[in-house]
Amino acid sequence: MAPGLTKTPLNEGVFLEKILPTVPMKRYETADEVAKVFVFVASEATFMTGQTILSDGGVSVGLK
């Protein structure tokens, strides 16, 4: 999995505020959202192999 900007105690404050404008969804990803992707892959994607799941709020596709 390739998560996007996720708010954690290590990146709160100035860093998060400087990077946030580059995220098309204009918000950070939560730890719960990251966990939901893991749960989906572990429980529903039973025939999926060798994939990178992007969860980055649109950054990788260059949305504005």
PyMOL Python script that loads the backbone (N, CA, C, O; Angstrom):
from pymol import cmd

cmd.read_pdbstr("""\
ATOM      1  N   MET A   1       0.841  -1.171   0.000  1.00  0.00           N
ATOM      2  CA  MET A   1       0.000   0.000   0.000  1.00  0.00           C
ATOM      3  C   MET A   1       0.883   1.229   0.000  1.00  0.00           C
ATOM      4  O   MET A   1       1.956   1.240   0.604  1.00  0.00           O
ATOM      5  N   ALA A   2       0.424   2.262  -0.680  1.00  0.00           N
ATOM      6  CA  ALA A   2       1.142   3.526  -0.730  1.00  0.00           C
ATOM      7  C   ALA A   2       0.224   4.634  -0.214  1.00  0.00           C
ATOM      8  O   ALA A   2      -0.461   5.299  -0.990  1.00  0.00           O
ATOM      9  N   PRO A   3       0.221   4.824   1.117  1.00  0.00           N
ATOM     10  CA  PRO A   3      -0.653   5.861   1.666  1.00  0.00           C
ATOM     11  C   PRO A   3      -0.114   7.251   1.378  1.00  0.00           C
ATOM     12  O   PRO A   3       1.081   7.439   1.148  1.00  0.00           O
ATOM     13  N   GLY A   4      -1.008   8.207   1.397  1.00  0.00           N
ATOM     14  CA  GLY A   4      -0.619   9.592   1.188  1.00  0.00           C
ATOM     15  C   GLY A   4      -0.285  10.262   2.497  1.00  0.00           C
ATOM     16  O   GLY A   4       0.179   9.622   3.441  1.00  0.00           O
ATOM     17  N   LEU A   5      -0.521  11.540   2.544  1.00  0.00           N
ATOM     18  CA  LEU A   5      -0.237  12.337   3.730  1.00  0.00           C
ATOM     19  C   LEU A   5      -1.162  11.907   4.858  1.00  0.00           C
ATOM     20  O   LEU A   5      -2.362  12.182   4.833  1.00  0.00           O
ATOM     21  N   THR A   6      -0.593  11.232   5.845  1.00  0.00           N
ATOM     22  CA  THR A   6      -1.364  10.728   6.972  1.00  0.00           C
ATOM     23  C   THR A   6      -0.941  11.475   8.226  1.00  0.00           C
ATOM     24  O   THR A   6       0.248  11.564   8.533  1.00  0.00           O
ATOM     25  N   LYS A   7      -1.914  12.008   8.945  1.00  0.00           N
ATOM     26  CA  LYS A   7      -1.592  12.762  10.151  1.00  0.00           C
ATOM     27  C   LYS A   7      -1.172  11.804  11.258  1.00  0.00           C
ATOM     28  O   LYS A   7      -1.902  10.883  11.624  1.00  0.00           O
ATOM     29  N   THR A   8       0.026  12.049  11.777  1.00  0.00           N
ATOM     30  CA  THR A   8       0.548  11.283  12.909  1.00  0.00           C
ATOM     31  C   THR A   8       1.191  12.273  13.883  1.00  0.00           C
ATOM     32  O   THR A   8       1.417  13.429  13.525  1.00  0.00           O
ATOM     33  N   PRO A   9       1.484  11.841  15.088  1.00  0.00           N
ATOM     34  CA  PRO A   9       2.159  12.737  16.033  1.00  0.00           C
ATOM     35  C   PRO A   9       3.520  13.224  15.525  1.00  0.00           C
ATOM     36  O   PRO A   9       3.995  14.276  15.954  1.00  0.00           O
ATOM     37  N   LEU A  10       4.150  12.471  14.617  1.00  0.00           N
ATOM     38  CA  LEU A  10       5.473  12.867  14.119  1.00  0.00           C
ATOM     39  C   LEU A  10       5.432  13.983  13.072  1.00  0.00           C
ATOM     40  O   LEU A  10       6.431  14.675  12.879  1.00  0.00           O
ATOM     41  N   ASN A  11       4.291  14.173  12.388  1.00  0.00           N
ATOM     42  CA  ASN A  11       4.260  15.180  11.327  1.00  0.00           C
ATOM     43  C   ASN A  11       3.235  16.286  11.559  1.00  0.00           C
ATOM     44  O   ASN A  11       2.865  16.986  10.616  1.00  0.00           O
ATOM     45  N   GLU A  12       2.778  16.454  12.772  1.00  0.00           N
ATOM     46  CA  GLU A  12       1.828  17.525  13.052  1.00  0.00           C
ATOM     47  C   GLU A  12       2.540  18.876  13.024  1.00  0.00           C
ATOM     48  O   GLU A  12       3.759  18.959  13.175  1.00  0.00           O
ATOM     49  N   GLY A  13       1.762  19.915  12.830  1.00  0.00           N
ATOM     50  CA  GLY A  13       2.308  21.265  12.900  1.00  0.00           C
ATOM     51  C   GLY A  13       2.707  21.818  11.549  1.00  0.00           C
ATOM     52  O   GLY A  13       1.991  21.648  10.562  1.00  0.00           O
ATOM     53  N   VAL A  14       3.860  22.484  11.507  1.00  0.00           N
ATOM     54  CA  VAL A  14       4.300  23.220  10.317  1.00  0.00           C
ATOM     55  C   VAL A  14       4.435  22.309   9.103  1.00  0.00           C
ATOM     56  O   VAL A  14       3.997  22.675   8.012  1.00  0.00           O
ATOM     57  N   PHE A  15       5.031  21.133   9.267  1.00  0.00           N
ATOM     58  CA  PHE A  15       5.199  20.218   8.126  1.00  0.00           C
ATOM     59  C   PHE A  15       3.869  19.894   7.478  1.00  0.00           C
ATOM     60  O   PHE A  15       3.723  20.000   6.261  1.00  0.00           O
ATOM     61  N   LEU A  16       2.905  19.501   8.284  1.00  0.00           N
ATOM     62  CA  LEU A  16       1.591  19.116   7.767  1.00  0.00           C
ATOM     63  C   LEU A  16       0.935  20.291   7.055  1.00  0.00           C
ATOM     64  O   LEU A  16       0.339  20.109   5.993  1.00  0.00           O
ATOM     65  N   GLU A  17       1.031  21.476   7.610  1.00  0.00           N
ATOM     66  CA  GLU A  17       0.397  22.655   7.014  1.00  0.00           C
ATOM     67  C   GLU A  17       1.056  23.057   5.696  1.00  0.00           C
ATOM     68  O   GLU A  17       0.375  23.583   4.815  1.00  0.00           O
ATOM     69  N   LYS A  18       2.352  22.825   5.536  1.00  0.00           N
ATOM     70  CA  LYS A  18       3.044  23.171   4.284  1.00  0.00           C
ATOM     71  C   LYS A  18       2.731  22.186   3.162  1.00  0.00           C
ATOM     72  O   LYS A  18       2.650  22.574   1.997  1.00  0.00           O
ATOM     73  N   ILE A  19       2.557  20.935   3.505  1.00  0.00           N
ATOM     74  CA  ILE A  19       2.311  19.899   2.503  1.00  0.00           C
ATOM     75  C   ILE A  19       0.832  19.811   2.120  1.00  0.00           C
ATOM     76  O   ILE A  19       0.511  19.471   0.982  1.00  0.00           O
ATOM     77  N   LEU A  20      -0.053  20.107   3.037  1.00  0.00           N
ATOM     78  CA  LEU A  20      -1.493  19.940   2.814  1.00  0.00           C
ATOM     79  C   LEU A  20      -2.013  20.618   1.544  1.00  0.00           C
ATOM     80  O   LEU A  20      -2.860  20.028   0.873  1.00  0.00           O
ATOM     81  N   PRO A  21      -1.563  21.809   1.175  1.00  0.00           N
ATOM     82  CA  PRO A  21      -2.076  22.431  -0.062  1.00  0.00           C
ATOM     83  C   PRO A  21      -1.766  21.652  -1.338  1.00  0.00           C
ATOM     84  O   PRO A  21      -2.397  21.896  -2.366  1.00  0.00           O
ATOM     85  N   THR A  22      -0.811  20.723  -1.299  1.00  0.00           N
ATOM     86  CA  THR A  22      -0.480  19.933  -2.483  1.00  0.00           C
ATOM     87  C   THR A  22      -1.398  18.735  -2.666  1.00  0.00           C
ATOM     88  O   THR A  22      -1.336  18.056  -3.691  1.00  0.00           O
ATOM     89  N   VAL A  23      -2.251  18.469  -1.681  1.00  0.00           N
ATOM     90  CA  VAL A  23      -3.165  17.323  -1.739  1.00  0.00           C
ATOM     91  C   VAL A  23      -4.495  17.792  -2.328  1.00  0.00           C
ATOM     92  O   VAL A  23      -5.152  18.650  -1.740  1.00  0.00           O
ATOM     93  N   PRO A  24      -4.908  17.244  -3.481  1.00  0.00           N
ATOM     94  CA  PRO A  24      -6.144  17.691  -4.126  1.00  0.00           C
ATOM     95  C   PRO A  24      -7.386  17.637  -3.236  1.00  0.00           C
ATOM     96  O   PRO A  24      -8.280  18.470  -3.389  1.00  0.00           O
ATOM     97  N   MET A  25      -7.462  16.696  -2.329  1.00  0.00           N
ATOM     98  CA  MET A  25      -8.642  16.601  -1.458  1.00  0.00           C
ATOM     99  C   MET A  25      -8.593  17.609  -0.313  1.00  0.00           C
ATOM    100  O   MET A  25      -9.550  17.737   0.451  1.00  0.00           O
ATOM    101  N   LYS A  26      -7.466  18.326  -0.200  1.00  0.00           N
ATOM    102  CA  LYS A  26      -7.288  19.402   0.788  1.00  0.00           C
ATOM    103  C   LYS A  26      -7.453  18.942   2.232  1.00  0.00           C
ATOM    104  O   LYS A  26      -7.898  19.700   3.095  1.00  0.00           O
ATOM    105  N   ARG A  27      -7.093  17.712   2.472  1.00  0.00           N
ATOM    106  CA  ARG A  27      -7.102  17.195   3.837  1.00  0.00           C
ATOM    107  C   ARG A  27      -6.117  16.035   3.900  1.00  0.00           C
ATOM    108  O   ARG A  27      -5.711  15.494   2.872  1.00  0.00           O
ATOM    109  N   TYR A  28      -5.747  15.670   5.091  1.00  0.00           N
ATOM    110  CA  TYR A  28      -4.852  14.541   5.279  1.00  0.00           C
ATOM    111  C   TYR A  28      -5.657  13.258   5.417  1.00  0.00           C
ATOM    112  O   TYR A  28      -6.859  13.287   5.685  1.00  0.00           O
ATOM    113  N   GLU A  29      -4.983  12.143   5.231  1.00  0.00           N
ATOM    114  CA  GLU A  29      -5.605  10.834   5.414  1.00  0.00           C
ATOM    115  C   GLU A  29      -5.522  10.469   6.895  1.00  0.00           C
ATOM    116  O   GLU A  29      -4.530  10.766   7.561  1.00  0.00           O
ATOM    117  N   THR A  30      -6.547   9.839   7.392  1.00  0.00           N
ATOM    118  CA  THR A  30      -6.526   9.427   8.798  1.00  0.00           C
ATOM    119  C   THR A  30      -6.011   7.990   8.911  1.00  0.00           C
ATOM    120  O   THR A  30      -6.010   7.229   7.943  1.00  0.00           O
ATOM    121  N   ALA A  31      -5.584   7.654  10.100  1.00  0.00           N
ATOM    122  CA  ALA A  31      -5.126   6.280  10.344  1.00  0.00           C
ATOM    123  C   ALA A  31      -6.260   5.290  10.119  1.00  0.00           C
ATOM    124  O   ALA A  31      -6.026   4.171   9.663  1.00  0.00           O
ATOM    125  N   ASP A  32      -7.488   5.691  10.436  1.00  0.00           N
ATOM    126  CA  ASP A  32      -8.638   4.811  10.189  1.00  0.00           C
ATOM    127  C   ASP A  32      -8.822   4.536   8.707  1.00  0.00           C
ATOM    128  O   ASP A  32      -9.175   3.420   8.326  1.00  0.00           O
ATOM    129  N   GLU A  33      -8.589   5.541   7.859  1.00  0.00           N
ATOM    130  CA  GLU A  33      -8.720   5.335   6.407  1.00  0.00           C
ATOM    131  C   GLU A  33      -7.649   4.390   5.890  1.00  0.00           C
ATOM    132  O   GLU A  33      -7.925   3.561   5.023  1.00  0.00           O
ATOM    133  N   VAL A  34      -6.443   4.501   6.404  1.00  0.00           N
ATOM    134  CA  VAL A  34      -5.374   3.570   6.025  1.00  0.00           C
ATOM    135  C   VAL A  34      -5.768   2.153   6.437  1.00  0.00           C
ATOM    136  O   VAL A  34      -5.603   1.210   5.664  1.00  0.00           O
ATOM    137  N   ALA A  35      -6.282   2.009   7.639  1.00  0.00           N
ATOM    138  CA  ALA A  35      -6.685   0.689   8.142  1.00  0.00           C
ATOM    139  C   ALA A  35      -7.786   0.074   7.281  1.00  0.00           C
ATOM    140  O   ALA A  35      -7.793  -1.137   7.061  1.00  0.00           O
ATOM    141  N   LYS A  36      -8.719   0.900   6.792  1.00  0.00           N
ATOM    142  CA  LYS A  36      -9.810   0.377   5.959  1.00  0.00           C
ATOM    143  C   LYS A  36      -9.287  -0.233   4.665  1.00  0.00           C
ATOM    144  O   LYS A  36      -9.839  -1.223   4.185  1.00  0.00           O
ATOM    145  N   VAL A  37      -8.229   0.341   4.092  1.00  0.00           N
ATOM    146  CA  VAL A  37      -7.642  -0.237   2.876  1.00  0.00           C
ATOM    147  C   VAL A  37      -7.035  -1.594   3.201  1.00  0.00           C
ATOM    148  O   VAL A  37      -7.204  -2.545   2.439  1.00  0.00           O
ATOM    149  N   PHE A  38      -6.334  -1.694   4.317  1.00  0.00           N
ATOM    150  CA  PHE A  38      -5.758  -2.985   4.719  1.00  0.00           C
ATOM    151  C   PHE A  38      -6.843  -4.030   4.948  1.00  0.00           C
ATOM    152  O   PHE A  38      -6.700  -5.181   4.534  1.00  0.00           O
ATOM    153  N   VAL A  39      -7.917  -3.633   5.601  1.00  0.00           N
ATOM    154  CA  VAL A  39      -9.021  -4.572   5.846  1.00  0.00           C
ATOM    155  C   VAL A  39      -9.629  -5.024   4.527  1.00  0.00           C
ATOM    156  O   VAL A  39      -9.933  -6.206   4.365  1.00  0.00           O
ATOM    157  N   PHE A  40      -9.812  -4.108   3.579  1.00  0.00           N
ATOM    158  CA  PHE A  40     -10.359  -4.471   2.269  1.00  0.00           C
ATOM    159  C   PHE A  40      -9.473  -5.499   1.582  1.00  0.00           C
ATOM    160  O   PHE A  40      -9.958  -6.521   1.097  1.00  0.00           O
ATOM    161  N   VAL A  41      -8.190  -5.230   1.542  1.00  0.00           N
ATOM    162  CA  VAL A  41      -7.276  -6.151   0.856  1.00  0.00           C
ATOM    163  C   VAL A  41      -7.247  -7.508   1.564  1.00  0.00           C
ATOM    164  O   VAL A  41      -7.215  -8.550   0.911  1.00  0.00           O
ATOM    165  N   ALA A  42      -7.258  -7.493   2.872  1.00  0.00           N
ATOM    166  CA  ALA A  42      -7.186  -8.747   3.626  1.00  0.00           C
ATOM    167  C   ALA A  42      -8.470  -9.567   3.550  1.00  0.00           C
ATOM    168  O   ALA A  42      -8.429 -10.793   3.655  1.00  0.00           O
ATOM    169  N   SER A  43      -9.614  -8.898   3.368  1.00  0.00           N
ATOM    170  CA  SER A  43     -10.870  -9.641   3.455  1.00  0.00           C
ATOM    171  C   SER A  43     -11.622  -9.765   2.134  1.00  0.00           C
ATOM    172  O   SER A  43     -12.302 -10.766   1.906  1.00  0.00           O
ATOM    173  N   GLU A  44     -11.515  -8.781   1.273  1.00  0.00           N
ATOM    174  CA  GLU A  44     -12.334  -8.776   0.058  1.00  0.00           C
ATOM    175  C   GLU A  44     -11.550  -9.058  -1.229  1.00  0.00           C
ATOM    176  O   GLU A  44     -12.098  -9.627  -2.173  1.00  0.00           O
ATOM    177  N   ALA A  45     -10.318  -8.678  -1.269  1.00  0.00           N
ATOM    178  CA  ALA A  45      -9.543  -8.800  -2.503  1.00  0.00           C
ATOM    179  C   ALA A  45      -8.805 -10.133  -2.537  1.00  0.00           C
ATOM    180  O   ALA A  45      -7.575 -10.168  -2.554  1.00  0.00           O
ATOM    181  N   THR A  46      -9.551 -11.214  -2.548  1.00  0.00           N
ATOM    182  CA  THR A  46      -8.963 -12.548  -2.397  1.00  0.00           C
ATOM    183  C   THR A  46      -8.180 -13.037  -3.617  1.00  0.00           C
ATOM    184  O   THR A  46      -7.382 -13.966  -3.496  1.00  0.00           O
ATOM    185  N   PHE A  47      -8.391 -12.433  -4.782  1.00  0.00           N
ATOM    186  CA  PHE A  47      -7.683 -12.883  -5.975  1.00  0.00           C
ATOM    187  C   PHE A  47      -6.639 -11.864  -6.424  1.00  0.00           C
ATOM    188  O   PHE A  47      -6.028 -12.031  -7.479  1.00  0.00           O
ATOM    189  N   MET A  48      -6.431 -10.824  -5.645  1.00  0.00           N
ATOM    190  CA  MET A  48      -5.487  -9.771  -5.977  1.00  0.00           C
ATOM    191  C   MET A  48      -4.086 -10.182  -5.528  1.00  0.00           C
ATOM    192  O   MET A  48      -3.890 -10.646  -4.404  1.00  0.00           O
ATOM    193  N   THR A  49      -3.113 -10.002  -6.429  1.00  0.00           N
ATOM    194  CA  THR A  49      -1.719 -10.279  -6.074  1.00  0.00           C
ATOM    195  C   THR A  49      -0.836  -9.200  -6.692  1.00  0.00           C
ATOM    196  O   THR A  49      -1.149  -8.669  -7.758  1.00  0.00           O
ATOM    197  N   GLY A  50       0.255  -8.883  -6.029  1.00  0.00           N
ATOM    198  CA  GLY A  50       1.282  -8.011  -6.576  1.00  0.00           C
ATOM    199  C   GLY A  50       0.814  -6.620  -6.963  1.00  0.00           C
ATOM    200  O   GLY A  50       1.229  -6.114  -8.006  1.00  0.00           O
ATOM    201  N   GLN A  51      -0.016  -5.995  -6.183  1.00  0.00           N
ATOM    202  CA  GLN A  51      -0.527  -4.669  -6.512  1.00  0.00           C
ATOM    203  C   GLN A  51      -0.065  -3.636  -5.493  1.00  0.00           C
ATOM    204  O   GLN A  51       0.147  -3.945  -4.320  1.00  0.00           O
ATOM    205  N   THR A  52       0.086  -2.407  -5.966  1.00  0.00           N
ATOM    206  CA  THR A  52       0.300  -1.284  -5.072  1.00  0.00           C
ATOM    207  C   THR A  52      -0.992  -0.498  -5.042  1.00  0.00           C
ATOM    208  O   THR A  52      -1.436   0.014  -6.070  1.00  0.00           O
ATOM    209  N   ILE A  53      -1.590  -0.399  -3.887  1.00  0.00           N
ATOM    210  CA  ILE A  53      -2.838   0.333  -3.728  1.00  0.00           C
ATOM    211  C   ILE A  53      -2.480   1.758  -3.314  1.00  0.00           C
ATOM    212  O   ILE A  53      -1.938   1.980  -2.232  1.00  0.00           O
ATOM    213  N   LEU A  54      -2.786   2.716  -4.179  1.00  0.00           N
ATOM    214  CA  LEU A  54      -2.524   4.122  -3.878  1.00  0.00           C
ATOM    215  C   LEU A  54      -3.692   4.703  -3.108  1.00  0.00           C
ATOM    216  O   LEU A  54      -4.847   4.587  -3.519  1.00  0.00           O
ATOM    217  N   SER A  55      -3.381   5.318  -2.007  1.00  0.00           N
ATOM    218  CA  SER A  55      -4.389   5.956  -1.183  1.00  0.00           C
ATOM    219  C   SER A  55      -3.836   7.326  -0.799  1.00  0.00           C
ATOM    220  O   SER A  55      -3.462   7.562   0.350  1.00  0.00           O
ATOM    221  N   ASP A  56      -3.789   8.233  -1.795  1.00  0.00           N
ATOM    222  CA  ASP A  56      -3.078   9.491  -1.593  1.00  0.00           C
ATOM    223  C   ASP A  56      -3.911  10.747  -1.849  1.00  0.00           C
ATOM    224  O   ASP A  56      -3.348  11.830  -2.012  1.00  0.00           O
ATOM    225  N   GLY A  57      -5.194  10.628  -1.886  1.00  0.00           N
ATOM    226  CA  GLY A  57      -6.057  11.796  -2.049  1.00  0.00           C
ATOM    227  C   GLY A  57      -5.961  12.475  -3.401  1.00  0.00           C
ATOM    228  O   GLY A  57      -6.335  13.641  -3.530  1.00  0.00           O
ATOM    229  N   GLY A  58      -5.470  11.778  -4.408  1.00  0.00           N
ATOM    230  CA  GLY A  58      -5.379  12.334  -5.763  1.00  0.00           C
ATOM    231  C   GLY A  58      -4.016  12.869  -6.149  1.00  0.00           C
ATOM    232  O   GLY A  58      -3.842  13.320  -7.281  1.00  0.00           O
ATOM    233  N   VAL A  59      -3.045  12.838  -5.254  1.00  0.00           N
ATOM    234  CA  VAL A  59      -1.733  13.378  -5.551  1.00  0.00           C
ATOM    235  C   VAL A  59      -1.084  12.675  -6.739  1.00  0.00           C
ATOM    236  O   VAL A  59      -0.510  13.336  -7.605  1.00  0.00           O
ATOM    237  N   SER A  60      -1.163  11.354  -6.794  1.00  0.00           N
ATOM    238  CA  SER A  60      -0.480  10.579  -7.836  1.00  0.00           C
ATOM    239  C   SER A  60      -1.041  10.791  -9.237  1.00  0.00           C
ATOM    240  O   SER A  60      -0.350  10.511 -10.216  1.00  0.00           O
ATOM    241  N   VAL A  61      -2.266  11.275  -9.357  1.00  0.00           N
ATOM    242  CA  VAL A  61      -2.843  11.521 -10.683  1.00  0.00           C
ATOM    243  C   VAL A  61      -2.813  12.991 -11.057  1.00  0.00           C
ATOM    244  O   VAL A  61      -3.316  13.377 -12.112  1.00  0.00           O
ATOM    245  N   GLY A  62      -2.226  13.811 -10.199  1.00  0.00           N
ATOM    246  CA  GLY A  62      -2.047  15.219 -10.506  1.00  0.00           C
ATOM    247  C   GLY A  62      -3.319  16.047 -10.508  1.00  0.00           C
ATOM    248  O   GLY A  62      -3.396  17.046 -11.224  1.00  0.00           O
ATOM    249  N   LEU A  63      -4.302  15.666  -9.740  1.00  0.00           N
ATOM    250  CA  LEU A  63      -5.522  16.464  -9.664  1.00  0.00           C
ATOM    251  C   LEU A  63      -5.238  17.789  -8.984  1.00  0.00           C
ATOM    252  O   LEU A  63      -4.354  17.873  -8.131  1.00  0.00           O
ATOM    253  N   LYS A  64      -5.968  18.809  -9.346  1.00  0.00           N
ATOM    254  CA  LYS A  64      -5.805  20.144  -8.729  1.00  0.00           C
ATOM    255  C   LYS A  64      -7.057  20.524  -8.004  1.00  0.00           C
ATOM    256  O   LYS A  64      -7.128  21.605  -7.419  1.00  0.00           O
TER     257      LYS A  64
END
""", "prot")
cmd.dss("prot")
cmd.show_as("cartoon", "prot")
cmd.util.cbc("prot")
cmd.orient("prot")
